[in-house]
């Protein structure tokens, strides 16, 4: 069938505009790829120059909160699909629980899976059969904002951040600040600090004397000294992770047994030594939100990055507070 001149001109205009739009989108969103970018030779003591990034699983909405299970699998939150999955290393995923906006996870010393349940505004324990019970959802009678990330401390207590990043639209913020808390086995909640704008990832140094929290809004990592009574003192900026818009912000934190920090940030994972020197960046094909140590020797980083979960071997062993007792 022959096309009229008018139809041909119309098609030509559509093709031209589509080409321009694709070119503009590509310019705004440059192709990302995996690269180990060192700022110090010390970086190569932690990572092999020939280390390869592999993708464990994909097809998620937005991945968060990876936790390694010694059975040889991962637990992964999907904030968009509103589920926590069991992810096998062959890429097979099975739903553990359907839950509104699950976020950071950890195992406690009882081997319970602890989750930051944003929509519930609570810290919960999830059982192997997909049931949960609320461990804490209030501070001084007021509901949490939207618990974001959680770890186990050297004392066995649960530590978590409570920003407003995932506070459900239309719900009221009852606590007039964004805090960092300690939850003990009796259910007592203790405020540790409220001097961050949007606290997110958190971690203890291996000796338990330092406590790190990053601030996603201020785009920095803060460090505190831990007093004998567990209180935090001498809060200060440990390092800045500034980047261009849409490149990512400080989020999840993990530490190796030597005290080096692996912190998600612009373009990937920023690696810091304990003195605050930025050693280099693990640039990622998708923007990471969080990470976890895994495999039998805990030398592997499992990284939740947007729609996928990745795996990267390192030269160092991860510090695992839930196993340190």
C-alpha positions in Angstrom: 0.0 0.0 0.0 1.4 3.4 -1.0 1.6 6.1 1.6 0.6 9.7 0.9 3.2 12.4 1.0 1.6 13.8 4.1 1.7 10.4 5.8 5.4 10.0 4.9 6.3 13.4 6.2 4.4 12.6 9.5 6.3 9.4 9.9 9.6 11.1 9.2 8.9 13.7 11.9 8.0 11.0 14.4 11.2 9.1 13.7 13.3 12.3 14.0 11.7 13.3 17.3 12.1 9.8 18.7 15.8 9.9 17.8 16.2 13.3 19.5 14.4 12.1 22.6 16.6 8.9 22.9 19.7 11.0 22.4 18.6 13.5 25.1 17.8 10.6 27.5 21.1 9.0 26.9 22.9 12.3 27.6 21.0 12.7 30.8 21.5 9.0 31.9 25.0 7.9 30.8 25.6 4.2 30.7 26.9 2.8 34.0 29.3 -0.1 34.3 31.4 -1.9 36.9 34.8 -0.5 37.6 37.2 -0.6 40.5 38.5 3.0 40.8 41.4 3.4 43.3 42.3 6.7 45.0 45.0 4.9 47.1 47.2 1.8 46.7 45.7 0.7 50.0 42.5 0.0 48.0 44.1 -3.0 46.3 44.8 -4.6 49.7 41.1 -5.0 50.1 40.1 -5.9 46.5 41.8 -7.8 43.7 42.5 -5.8 40.6 40.9 -8.6 38.6 37.8 -9.0 40.8 34.7 -9.6 38.8 31.2 -8.5 39.7 28.5 -11.1 39.0 24.7 -10.7 39.1 23.0 -13.1 41.4 19.4 -12.2 40.7 17.3 -9.5 38.9 13.8 -8.5 38.1 13.1 -6.8 41.4 11.5 -3.4 41.9 13.9 -1.8 44.3 16.2 -4.0 46.4 17.3 -3.3 50.0 18.4 -5.0 53.2 20.4 -8.0 52.1 21.1 -10.7 54.8 23.3 -13.7 54.2 22.0 -17.0 55.6 24.5 -19.8 56.3 22.3 -22.2 54.5 23.7 -20.5 51.3 21.0 -18.0 50.4 20.1 -14.4 50.9 17.1 -12.5 52.3 16.3 -9.4 50.3 13.7 -6.7 50.7 11.9 -5.3 47.7 10.5 -1.9 48.6 8.4 -1.6 45.4 7.0 -5.1 45.3 6.4 -4.9 49.0 7.9 -8.3 49.8 10.9 -10.0 51.5 12.4 -12.7 49.3 14.6 -15.7 49.8 17.1 -15.5 47.0 19.2 -18.5 46.0 22.6 -18.1 44.4 21.1 -19.6 41.1 18.8 -16.5 40.9 15.7 -18.3 42.1 13.6 -16.2 44.4 10.7 -17.2 46.7 8.5 -14.9 48.7 9.0 -15.1 52.5 6.4 -12.4 53.4 4.3 -9.7 51.8 4.9 -6.5 53.8 4.4 -2.7 53.1 7.8 -1.2 52.2 10.3 -3.5 54.0 13.7 -2.0 54.3 16.9 -2.9 56.2 17.3 -6.3 57.7 19.7 -8.1 60.0 20.0 -11.3 62.0 20.0 -10.9 65.7 22.0 -13.3 68.0 18.9 -15.5 68.3 19.1 -15.9 64.5 15.8 -14.1 64.1 15.4 -12.0 60.9 14.9 -8.4 62.0 13.3 -6.0 59.6 12.6 -2.3 59.4 9.0 -2.3 58.4 8.4 1.2 57.0 4.6 1.1 56.6 4.1 -0.5 60.0 6.5 2.1 61.4 8.1 -0.6 63.4 11.0 -3.0 64.1 9.7 -6.5 63.6 11.0 -10.1 63.8 10.0 -12.3 60.8 9.8 -16.1 61.3 10.7 -18.7 58.8 7.1 -19.4 57.9 6.5 -15.7 57.0 4.8 -14.5 60.2 6.0 -11.5 62.1 5.7 -9.9 65.5 6.4 -6.3 66.4 9.4 -5.7 68.7 9.0 -1.9 69.0 6.9 0.7 67.2 7.0 3.7 69.6 9.3 5.9 71.6 7.9 7.6 74.7 4.4 6.8 73.4 4.8 8.2 69.9 5.0 6.2 66.7 8.3 5.9 64.9 8.7 7.8 61.6 9.8 5.0 59.2 12.6 2.7 60.5 15.2 2.4 57.8 18.2 0.3 58.7 19.1 -2.0 61.5 22.1 -3.8 63.0 23.1 -5.9 66.0 25.6 -4.2 68.4 28.5 -5.7 70.2 26.3 -5.9 73.3 23.7 -8.0 71.4 21.1 -5.2 71.4 19.4 -4.0 68.2 20.3 -0.5 66.8 18.3 1.2 64.2 17.8 4.5 62.4 14.4 6.3 62.1 14.4 9.0 59.3 11.3 10.2 57.5 12.5 9.0 54.1 9.7 6.4 53.8 7.0 7.9 56.0 3.7 7.1 54.4 2.3 10.0 52.5 -0.6 11.6 54.5 0.6 10.1 57.9 1.6 12.4 60.7 5.2 12.6 62.0 4.7 12.1 65.7 8.3 12.3 66.9 9.7 15.8 66.1 13.1 14.6 65.0 14.8 11.8 63.1 16.6 9.6 65.7 19.0 6.7 66.1 17.9 4.1 68.8 18.9 1.1 70.8 16.4 -1.7 71.5 17.2 -4.2 74.2 15.9 -7.7 74.6 13.3 -6.5 77.1 11.8 -4.1 74.6 13.2 -1.0 76.1 13.9 1.8 73.5 16.7 4.3 74.2 17.4 7.4 72.0 21.1 7.6 71.2 21.2 10.7 69.1 18.8 13.1 67.2 21.4 15.3 65.6 21.2 13.9 62.1 18.9 15.2 59.4 18.1 11.9 57.7 20.0 9.0 59.4 20.3 5.9 57.3 23.0 3.2 57.4 24.8 2.4 60.6 27.7 0.2 61.9 30.0 -0.4 64.8 33.8 -0.6 64.6 35.1 -4.1 65.3 36.3 -3.0 68.8 32.9 -1.5 69.6 34.5 1.9 70.4 33.2 3.8 67.4 29.7 4.1 65.9 29.1 5.2 62.4 25.8 6.6 60.9 25.4 8.2 57.5 23.1 11.0 56.7 21.4 10.7 53.3 20.3 14.4 53.2 23.6 15.9 54.3 25.5 13.4 52.2 28.1 12.5 54.8 29.1 9.9 57.3 29.2 10.8 61.0 31.2 9.0 63.7 30.7 8.9 67.5 32.7 7.6 70.4 30.9 4.9 72.4 31.1 5.5 76.1 31.2 2.6 78.6 27.5 3.1 79.4 26.7 2.8 75.7 25.9 6.5 75.1 27.3 8.3 72.1 29.8 11.2 72.5 31.9 13.5 70.4 29.8 13.3 67.2 31.7 14.6 64.1 31.8 14.2 60.3 33.9 11.2 59.3 33.7 11.7 55.6 31.6 13.4 52.8 30.1 11.6 49.9 29.0 14.3 47.6 27.9 13.7 44.0 25.8 15.0 41.2 22.0 14.7 41.3 20.7 11.2 40.8 24.1 9.6 41.3 23.2 8.3 44.8 23.7 9.2 48.4 25.2 7.6 51.5 22.9 4.7 52.5 24.0 1.2 53.6 27.3 0.6 55.6 29.3 -2.5 56.2 32.7 -2.9 57.9 35.5 -5.4 57.5 37.4 -7.0 60.4 40.2 -4.4 60.1 37.7 -1.5 60.5 37.5 -0.4 56.8 34.1 1.0 55.8 32.2 0.0 52.6 29.5 2.7 52.2 27.0 3.0 49.3 27.2 6.5 47.7 27.4 8.3 44.4 28.0 5.8 41.5 28.6 2.8 43.8 30.3 1.8 47.0 32.9 4.1 48.6 35.7 2.4 50.5 37.2 4.2 53.5 39.9 3.3 56.0 39.3 3.8 59.8 41.1 7.1 59.7 38.6 8.6 57.2 40.7 8.4 54.0 38.7 7.6 50.9 40.6 4.7 49.4 38.5 4.2 46.2 35.1 3.4 44.8 33.5 0.3 43.5 31.5 1.7 40.6 28.3 -0.2 39.9 26.1 -0.8 36.9 23.1 0.0 39.0 22.9 2.3 42.0 23.4 0.3 45.2 21.3 0.9 48.3 22.8 -1.6 50.7 25.2 -4.6 51.1 26.0 -7.5 53.3 28.9 -9.9 53.9 28.4 -13.5 52.9 29.6 -16.9 51.8 31.2 -19.3 54.3 34.3 -17.2 54.8 32.4 -13.8 54.8 34.8 -12.5 52.2 32.1 -11.7 49.7 29.9 -8.6 49.4 26.3 -9.1 48.3 25.0 -5.8 47.0 21.4 -4.8 46.5 21.4 -2.3 43.6 18.1 -1.1 42.3 16.5 -4.0 40.3 19.3 -6.5 41.0 21.5 -8.3 43.6 25.2 -8.5 42.8 28.2 -10.5 44.3 31.8 -9.3 44.6 34.7 -11.3 46.2 37.1 -9.3 48.4 40.5 -9.9 50.0 39.1 -9.2 53.5 36.7 -10.8 55.9 33.6 -8.9 56.9 32.9 -8.0 60.5 29.8 -9.8 61.6 28.4 -8.5 64.9 25.7 -11.1 65.0 28.4 -13.8 65.2 30.8 -12.0 67.5 29.9 -13.5 70.9 
